Amino acid sequence: MTNVNLKSSVNIKGKYVTQIIHFIGGEKRTYRDIDSTTIIQGQFTKFQQKDGTWIMVNDKNVLCIEVFNQNEINNGIPYITD
């Protein structure tokens, strides 16, 4: 199976990113070390973290997603709390 890069706009932020996903109802989750080349969009958006963990998110429950370059996070910019 060949992986096709769909050129997600997240790739612009870098190979590894942090995403803060805001859900309906006010809950939010922070996912770090996401390999931006593994993002697959569909009813459930799937992505893989650096440690190999796969995460699936039901898109219909998401209001917005914030994306940060992992190097910016590691250098203290911006400040993110859970």
Secondary structure, DSSP 8 states (H G I E B T S, - for coil): --------GGGGG-SEEEEEEEETTS-EEEEEEEEEEEEE-SSEEEEEETTS-EEEEEGGGEEEEEEEEHHHHHTT-S----
